[in-house]
Amino acid sequence: MEQYLNPDVKNIKISGIRKFFNLVADIEGMISLTIGQPDFPTPLHIKEAAKNAIDDNFTSYTHNAGFLQLREAAASFMSRKYNVHYKPESEVIVTTGASQGIDVVLRTILEQGDECLLPGPVYPGYEPIIRLCGGKPVHIDTTSNNFKLTAESIEKHITESTKCIILPYPSNPTGVSLDAEELKEIAEVLNDRNIFVLADEIYSELTFEGTHRSIAEFLKEQTILINGLSKSHSMTGWRIGFIFAPESISKHLLKVHQYNVSCASSVSQKAAYEALTKGMNDALEMKDEYRVRRDYVFERLKEIGFENVVKPDGAFYFFVKIPEQIEMSSFEFALALAKELKVAVVPGDAFSSFGEGYVRISYACSMEQLKSGLSRIQSFIDKTI
């Protein structure tokens, strides 16, 4: 019966991140610098709130968009933190993680033949959904601009078919972000065009220099903002995300969402409410530790011999170019490193063709693991060059 399946589904490739992880997962003694989730436990007060929700029998369906107090807390959080303002009754939707939010947004806005602009390299979760919607992903090369999309590069790629641009900042896999001036310039390019902006800001609380800024500040009516608690509160498995959008858009997003999952987990919603009220600053301690690790890894990467290392503004990744003397593809490099020195990094081609020649290194792991892993990487490079 396989031949009768949707060909668009059959043509989708398994995530390069997962593909590589599965290849090396069973190697004994492996140091994994691949992880894309915080290595901190969910804060205790959030876990207690979830336990109380169960004891209080808060285990039924909620409103499709999430229970109102949570939407109020989410709107307040975004207003206080990032100066973007949404009505909780009609402009906030609680989703089953940011990933489901992205799926809802793209399925709501894309039609057959629509083009969706996105940076390259980029997180691999967008392209398959774009294709399933009948759209066409158009990657914009950012490798010569410190991995940043610019107003100029965006304008060059806009066509009559452009329906959406994805702005995922701080970025996975590069860790870079955009400042207010860069966002304003992009907003000016898009302001008189009927193009949606999907702003994936899941790493917003892990911004190291200054305060995260959202393009929704400057282009609210065209922007659909995605956020969530996975990275900020170490709640990856709780699966709570948010969509923030103007009411005229949100009412249609909600239709797709309700037929997709009905509503997010009620217990996780209660935990999220705790996170967004009593846990407003839970990310600060984690962020301080990530900053220490980032600075350490940055110096070590330069010592090892990686050139032109871009220092991340946020998230917990480095995206580094393999030394030119090593004549290997990114996949070959990562596989050899894993087999010979037992260190796992993610091949850059998992993040579009523009990631070829690079690897992603995560520092969402202990300093001990980072020190050992980077020493092994240095040994591998020294013997390979």
Secondary structure, DSSP 8 states (H G I E B T S, - for coil): -GGGS-HHHHT----HHHHHHHHHTTSTT-EE----S-SS---HHHHHHHHHHHHTT--S---TT--HHHHHHHHHHHHHHHS----TTTSEEEESHHHHHHHHHHHHH--TT-EEEEEES--TTHHHHHHHTT-EEEEEE-TTTTT---HHHHHHH--TTEEEEEEESS-TTT-----HHHHHHHHHHHTTS--EEEEE-TTTT-B-SS----GGGT-GGGEEEEEESTTTTT-GGG--EEEE--HHHHHHHHHHHHHHHSS--HHHHHHHHHHHHTTTTTHHHHHHHHHHHHHHHHHHHHHHT--S----SBTTEEEEE--TTS---HHHHHHHHHHHH-EE-EEGGGG-GGGTTEEEEE--S-HHHHHHHHHHHHHHHHHH-
